[in-house]
Amino acid sequence: MNDTIICPHCKKPIPLTEALSHQIQEKYQRFYKQRLAEETGKIEIKLKDQLIKKVKQEMELELKDKANELEELHKQNKSLQEQLLELSKLIRQLRAESQQKQIELEKKLAVEQERIHSEEKKRADEEYRLKILEKDKKLSDALKLAEEYKKKLEQGSQQLQGEVLELELEKILKEEFPTDDIKEVPKGIRGADVIQIIRNGFGKACGTIIWELKRTKSWSNDWIVKLKDDQRRVKAEQAVIISEVLPENIQNFGFQEGVWIGNFPSIIGLSLVIRRLLVEISGVKSASVGKRGKMDILWEYLTGTEFKQRVEAIAEAFSTIQEDIEKEKRWFVNKWSKQEKSLRKVIDNTLGMHGDLQGIVGKSLPEIKGLDMLPDGENKKDKLF
């Protein structure tokens, strides 16, 4: 009898008693394992229920705490909101008070500024009024003085006017002919004003011109007679009368009764022609000593029509040039006068504006460099051109 069986698991022979024990063991193992699984499931369900209950309780407690905490926070938030409202209200109140004080301060400042401005304006107006009165007084005095000077000038002697013309003629001749001798006439000469001694390039005297200046409203032929007398006294080769008013038969210059006659613009032209004539005659005299024939021919030429026409042409050319120069001079003087008036207006308004600002602002107004150097126009020496 075989007392062994084959183990279905390990395929090894097992004694029958051992196999039986093993089957019983497996049976009970399965039973207890199943019981264990069932109990374990029950326990797990129970534990799970307990855990859920516990978690639920804890969550309820936590939610309750959170609710309490939230309620506390809500109370705190409400308190903070109330405090914030109070603070905002206080801030608005302080801001309103500050704005009100600022407005009141600005009003006071505006009133004070207006008062100061009014006082300064009154003071400036008073100073301006006094300055106007002072300037009016100065202007009135200046007009009176100018009227007095005008009367004195109108009542002045012809001698003073003659001296001015004489000095001007001397200046012109000295500038044009620096090698010539320009002198006053000796005492005892009745009408002549200036003597011009002509000298050539070697300094040799070539002749003399006697000049007489007239500034009257009418022409007199007696001047020619008197000047010819003076011409003989000083032994001058040529005599010239310069006058504002000319004889009817002479327009700008001409030769009449042995005397040259011309207007003031013809001074340089006539002097150039007569001077050249005297220099040439002197040269001919020097070259023709002992040769009387050449002197006769020269005299005929100098007293002939051709020479007269040449001299007139030369003098006319110089007269035209002189007139053009005078026109240009008058144009520039007029232009400078207009520019000076415009610039004077700018300077006067600038100085006036600066004075007004000084009167308003006072010493706080900064100094403008160079402004005190501008001419104020009250001094005659303060010329712009």
C-alpha positions as CSV (number, residue, x, y, z in Angstrom):
1,M,0.0,0.0,0.0
2,N,1.4,3.3,-1.1
3,D,1.2,5.8,1.8
4,T,2.3,8.8,-0.3
5,I,0.6,11.2,-2.6
6,I,2.0,13.7,-5.2
7,C,1.7,17.3,-4.1
8,P,-0.3,19.1,-6.7
9,H,1.8,22.2,-6.1
10,C,5.4,21.1,-5.9
11,K,4.9,17.7,-7.6
12,K,6.9,16.0,-4.9
13,P,5.8,12.8,-3.1
14,I,4.4,13.5,0.3
15,P,3.5,11.0,2.8
16,L,-0.2,10.5,3.2
17,T,-0.3,11.7,6.7
18,E,1.6,14.7,5.8
19,A,-0.6,15.3,2.8
20,L,-3.7,15.1,4.9
21,S,-2.2,17.5,7.3
22,H,-1.4,19.8,4.5
23,Q,-4.9,19.7,3.1
24,I,-6.3,20.4,6.5
25,Q,-3.9,23.2,6.9
26,E,-4.8,24.7,3.5
27,K,-8.4,24.4,4.3
28,Y,-8.1,26.3,7.5
29,Q,-5.7,28.8,5.9
30,R,-8.3,29.5,3.3
31,F,-11.0,29.7,5.9
32,Y,-9.0,32.0,8.2
33,K,-7.7,34.0,5.3
34,Q,-11.2,34.5,4.1
35,R,-12.3,35.3,7.7
36,L,-9.4,37.6,7.9
37,A,-10.2,39.3,4.7
38,E,-13.9,39.7,5.8
39,E,-12.9,41.0,9.2
40,T,-10.3,43.2,7.6
41,G,-12.9,44.5,5.2
42,K,-15.3,45.1,8.1
43,I,-12.6,46.7,10.1
44,E,-11.6,48.9,7.1
45,I,-15.2,49.9,6.6
46,K,-15.5,50.6,10.3
47,L,-12.2,52.5,10.4
48,K,-13.2,54.3,7.2
49,D,-16.5,55.3,8.7
50,Q,-14.7,56.3,11.9
51,L,-12.1,58.2,9.9
52,I,-14.8,59.9,7.8
53,K,-16.7,60.8,10.9
54,K,-13.5,62.0,12.5
55,V,-12.5,64.0,9.4
56,K,-16.0,65.3,9.2
57,Q,-15.9,66.4,12.8
58,E,-12.5,67.9,12.4
59,M,-13.6,69.7,9.2
60,E,-16.8,70.9,11.0
61,L,-14.6,72.1,13.8
62,E,-12.2,73.7,11.4
63,L,-15.0,75.2,9.4
64,K,-16.6,76.5,12.6
65,D,-13.2,77.9,13.6
66,K,-12.8,79.4,10.2
67,A,-16.3,80.8,10.4
68,N,-15.6,82.2,13.8
69,E,-12.3,83.6,12.5
70,L,-14.0,85.0,9.4
71,E,-16.7,86.5,11.6
72,E,-13.9,88.0,13.8
73,L,-12.1,89.2,10.7
74,H,-15.4,90.7,9.5
75,K,-15.8,92.4,12.8
76,Q,-12.3,93.7,12.6
77,N,-12.7,94.7,8.9
78,K,-15.9,96.6,9.9
79,S,-14.0,98.3,12.7
80,L,-11.1,99.1,10.3
81,Q,-13.6,100.4,7.7
82,E,-15.2,102.6,10.4
83,Q,-11.8,103.8,11.4
84,L,-10.9,104.3,7.7
85,L,-14.0,106.3,7.2
86,E,-13.2,108.4,10.2
87,L,-9.7,108.9,9.0
88,S,-11.0,109.8,5.5
89,K,-13.4,112.2,7.0
90,L,-10.6,113.7,9.1
91,I,-8.4,114.0,6.1
92,R,-11.1,115.7,4.1
93,Q,-11.7,118.0,7.0
94,L,-8.0,118.9,7.3
95,R,-7.7,119.3,3.5
96,A,-10.7,121.6,3.4
97,E,-9.3,123.6,6.3
98,S,-5.9,123.7,4.5
99,Q,-7.5,124.8,1.3
100,Q,-9.5,127.4,3.1
101,K,-6.4,128.7,4.8
102,Q,-4.6,128.7,1.5
103,I,-7.4,130.7,-0.1
104,E,-7.4,133.1,2.8
105,L,-3.6,133.4,2.6
106,E,-3.7,134.0,-1.2
107,K,-6.4,136.6,-0.7
108,K,-4.3,138.4,1.9
109,L,-1.3,138.1,-0.3
110,A,-3.2,139.4,-3.3
111,V,-4.6,142.3,-1.2
112,E,-1.0,143.0,0.1
113,Q,0.4,142.8,-3.4
114,E,-2.3,145.1,-4.7
115,R,-1.6,147.6,-1.9
116,I,2.2,147.5,-2.6
117,H,1.6,147.7,-6.4
118,S,-0.8,150.6,-5.8
119,E,1.7,152.4,-3.6
120,E,4.6,151.7,-6.0
121,K,2.4,152.9,-8.9
122,K,1.5,156.0,-7.1
123,R,5.2,156.6,-6.3
124,A,6.2,155.8,-9.8
125,D,3.5,158.0,-11.2
126,E,4.6,160.8,-8.9
127,E,8.2,160.4,-9.9
128,Y,7.2,160.2,-13.6
129,R,5.1,163.4,-13.2
130,L,8.0,165.1,-11.5
131,K,10.4,164.0,-14.3
132,I,7.9,165.2,-16.9
133,L,7.7,168.5,-15.1
134,E,11.5,168.6,-14.9
135,K,11.9,167.7,-18.6
136,D,9.1,170.3,-19.5
137,K,11.0,172.9,-17.5
138,K,14.3,171.9,-19.2
139,L,12.6,171.9,-22.6
140,S,11.0,175.3,-21.9
141,D,14.4,176.7,-20.8
142,A,16.1,175.2,-23.8
143,L,13.5,176.6,-26.1
144,K,13.9,180.0,-24.5
145,L,17.7,179.7,-24.8
146,A,17.4,178.6,-28.4
147,E,15.1,181.5,-29.2
148,E,17.6,183.9,-27.5
149,Y,20.5,182.3,-29.5
150,K,18.4,182.5,-32.7
151,K,17.8,186.2,-32.1
152,K,21.4,186.8,-31.3
153,L,22.4,184.9,-34.5
154,E,19.9,186.8,-36.5
155,Q,21.1,190.0,-35.0
156,G,24.7,188.9,-35.3
157,S,27.2,190.9,-37.3
158,Q,28.1,190.2,-40.9
159,Q,31.7,190.1,-39.6
160,L,31.0,186.9,-37.7
161,Q,29.4,185.2,-40.8
162,G,32.3,186.4,-42.9
163,E,34.8,184.9,-40.5
164,V,33.1,181.5,-40.6
165,L,33.1,181.6,-44.4
166,E,36.7,182.7,-44.4
167,L,37.8,179.8,-42.2
168,E,35.8,177.3,-44.3
169,L,37.5,178.6,-47.5
170,E,41.0,178.4,-45.9
171,K,40.2,174.8,-44.8
172,I,39.1,173.9,-48.4
173,L,42.2,175.4,-50.0
174,K,44.6,174.0,-47.5
175,E,43.2,170.5,-48.0
176,E,43.2,170.7,-51.8
177,F,46.6,172.5,-52.2
178,P,48.8,171.6,-49.2
179,T,51.9,173.1,-50.9
180,D,50.3,176.6,-51.4
181,D,50.4,179.4,-48.8
182,I,46.9,180.2,-47.6
183,K,46.9,183.4,-45.5
184,E,44.6,186.1,-44.2
185,V,44.6,189.5,-46.0
186,P,46.8,192.2,-44.4
187,K,45.1,195.0,-42.4
188,G,43.8,197.8,-44.5
189,I,42.3,195.6,-47.2
190,R,38.6,196.4,-47.4
191,G,36.8,193.5,-49.0
192,A,39.1,190.5,-49.7
193,D,39.2,187.6,-47.3
194,V,41.9,185.1,-48.2
195,I,45.2,185.2,-50.2
196,Q,46.5,182.1,-51.9
197,I,50.1,182.0,-53.0
198,I,50.6,179.3,-55.7
199,R,53.7,177.2,-55.5
200,N,54.8,174.6,-58.0
201,G,56.3,171.2,-57.3
202,F,59.7,172.8,-56.6
203,G,58.2,175.2,-54.1
204,K,58.6,178.2,-56.4
205,A,55.9,181.0,-56.1
206,C,54.0,181.1,-59.4
207,G,51.4,183.7,-58.6
208,T,48.7,184.9,-56.2
209,I,45.0,184.6,-56.0
210,I,42.9,186.9,-53.9
211,W,39.6,185.6,-52.7
212,E,36.5,187.4,-51.4
213,L,33.4,185.7,-50.0
214,K,29.8,187.1,-50.1
215,R,26.7,185.8,-48.5
216,T,24.0,188.3,-49.3
217,K,20.5,188.3,-50.9
218,S,21.5,190.5,-53.9
219,W,24.5,191.1,-56.2
220,S,26.4,194.3,-56.4
221,N,28.9,195.3,-59.1
222,D,30.7,197.5,-56.6
223,W,32.3,194.3,-55.2
224,I,34.3,194.0,-58.4
225,V,35.7,197.5,-58.1
226,K,36.7,197.1,-54.5
227,L,38.2,193.7,-55.0
228,K,40.3,194.9,-58.0
229,D,41.6,197.7,-55.7
230,D,42.6,195.0,-53.1
231,Q,44.1,193.0,-55.9
232,R,46.4,195.8,-56.8
233,R,47.4,196.4,-53.2
234,V,48.5,192.8,-52.7
235,K,49.8,192.5,-56.3
236,A,47.7,189.4,-57.0
237,E,47.6,188.0,-60.5
238,Q,44.0,186.8,-60.2
239,A,40.9,187.8,-58.1
240,V,37.9,185.7,-57.3
241,I,34.5,186.5,-55.8
242,I,32.5,183.6,-54.4
243,S,28.9,184.5,-53.8
244,E,25.5,182.9,-53.1
245,V,23.9,185.3,-55.6
246,L,25.6,185.8,-59.0
247,P,25.2,188.3,-61.8
248,E,22.3,187.6,-64.2
249,N,24.8,186.7,-67.0
250,I,26.6,184.1,-65.0
251,Q,25.1,180.8,-64.0
252,N,27.7,178.9,-61.9
253,F,30.9,180.8,-62.6
254,G,32.4,183.2,-65.2
255,F,34.9,186.0,-65.9
256,Q,33.6,189.5,-65.7
257,E,35.5,192.8,-65.7
258,G,38.8,191.1,-65.0
259,V,37.5,189.2,-62.0
260,W,36.5,185.5,-61.6
261,I,32.9,185.1,-60.2
262,G,31.4,181.8,-59.0
263,N,29.1,180.2,-56.5
264,F,30.3,178.1,-53.5
265,P,30.2,174.7,-55.2
266,S,32.6,176.1,-57.8
267,I,35.4,177.0,-55.4
268,I,37.5,173.9,-56.0
269,G,36.9,173.9,-59.8
270,L,37.8,177.6,-60.2
271,S,40.9,177.3,-57.9
272,L,42.2,174.3,-59.9
273,V,41.7,176.1,-63.2
274,I,43.2,179.4,-62.1
275,R,46.1,177.7,-60.3
276,R,46.9,175.7,-63.4
277,L,46.9,178.9,-65.4
278,L,49.3,180.6,-63.1
279,V,51.6,177.7,-62.9
280,E,51.7,177.4,-66.7
281,I,52.3,181.2,-67.2
282,S,55.1,181.1,-64.6
283,G,56.7,178.2,-66.5
284,V,56.4,180.0,-69.8
285,K,57.9,183.1,-68.3
286,S,60.8,181.1,-66.9
287,A,61.4,179.4,-70.3
288,S,61.0,182.5,-72.4
289,V,63.3,185.0,-70.7
290,G,64.5,187.2,-73.5
291,K,62.0,185.7,-76.0
292,R,59.1,188.2,-76.1
293,G,57.5,186.6,-79.1
294,K,56.3,183.5,-77.1
295,M,54.8,185.7,-74.4
296,D,52.8,187.6,-77.0
297,I,51.5,184.3,-78.5
298,L,50.7,183.0,-75.0
299,W,48.8,186.2,-74.2
300,E,46.7,186.0,-77.3
301,Y,45.9,182.4,-76.5
302,L,45.0,183.2,-72.9
303,T,42.7,186.0,-73.9
304,G,41.1,184.2,-76.8
305,T,37.8,182.3,-77.1
306,E,39.4,178.9,-77.3
307,F,41.1,179.2,-73.9
308,K,38.0,180.6,-72.3
309,Q,36.0,177.7,-73.6
310,R,38.5,175.2,-72.3
311,V,38.6,176.8,-68.9
312,E,34.8,176.9,-68.8
313,A,34.6,173.2,-69.8
314,I,37.1,172.3,-67.1
315,A,35.3,174.4,-64.5
316,E,31.9,173.0,-65.5
317,A,33.2,169.5,-65.0
318,F,34.5,170.4,-61.6
319,S,31.2,172.1,-60.8
320,T,29.2,169.0,-61.8
321,I,31.4,166.8,-59.7
322,Q,31.1,169.2,-56.8
323,E,27.3,169.3,-57.2
324,D,27.1,165.5,-57.3
325,I,29.3,165.3,-54.2
326,E,27.0,167.8,-52.4
327,K,23.9,165.8,-53.5
328,E,25.4,162.6,-52.1
329,K,26.4,164.4,-49.0
330,R,22.9,165.7,-48.4
331,W,21.5,162.3,-49.2
332,F,23.8,160.6,-46.6
333,V,23.1,163.3,-44.0
334,N,19.4,162.9,-44.5
335,K,19.7,159.1,-44.3
336,W,21.9,159.3,-41.1
337,S,19.4,161.8,-39.6
338,K,16.5,159.3,-40.2
339,Q,18.5,156.4,-38.8
340,E,19.6,158.5,-35.8
341,K,15.9,159.4,-35.1
342,S,14.8,155.8,-35.3
343,L,17.7,154.7,-33.1
344,R,17.1,157.5,-30.7
345,K,13.4,156.4,-30.4
346,V,14.6,152.8,-29.6
347,I,17.1,154.1,-27.0
348,D,14.6,156.5,-25.4
349,N,11.9,153.8,-25.1
350,T,14.4,151.3,-23.8
351,L,15.6,153.7,-21.1
352,G,12.0,154.7,-20.3
353,M,11.0,151.0,-19.9
354,H,14.0,150.3,-17.7
355,G,13.1,153.3,-15.6
356,D,9.5,152.2,-15.3
357,L,10.6,148.8,-14.2
358,Q,13.0,150.3,-11.7
359,G,10.2,152.4,-10.3
360,I,8.0,149.3,-9.9
361,V,10.5,146.6,-8.9
362,G,13.1,148.7,-7.1
363,K,16.6,147.7,-6.3
364,S,15.8,144.0,-7.0
365,L,15.8,144.7,-10.8
366,P,19.2,143.4,-12.1
367,E,21.5,145.9,-13.7
368,I,21.7,145.7,-17.5
369,K,25.3,145.8,-18.7
370,G,25.9,148.6,-21.2
371,L,22.5,150.3,-20.6
372,D,24.1,153.2,-18.7
373,M,26.5,153.7,-21.7
374,L,23.6,154.6,-24.0
375,P,23.3,158.4,-24.8
376,D,20.3,160.0,-23.3
377,G,20.0,162.6,-26.0
378,E,20.1,165.5,-23.5
379,N,23.8,166.2,-24.1
380,K,24.6,167.6,-27.6
381,K,27.8,165.6,-27.5
382,D,25.7,162.3,-27.4
383,K,25.6,162.0,-31.1
384,L,24.9,158.6,-32.6
385,F,26.5,159.4,-36.0
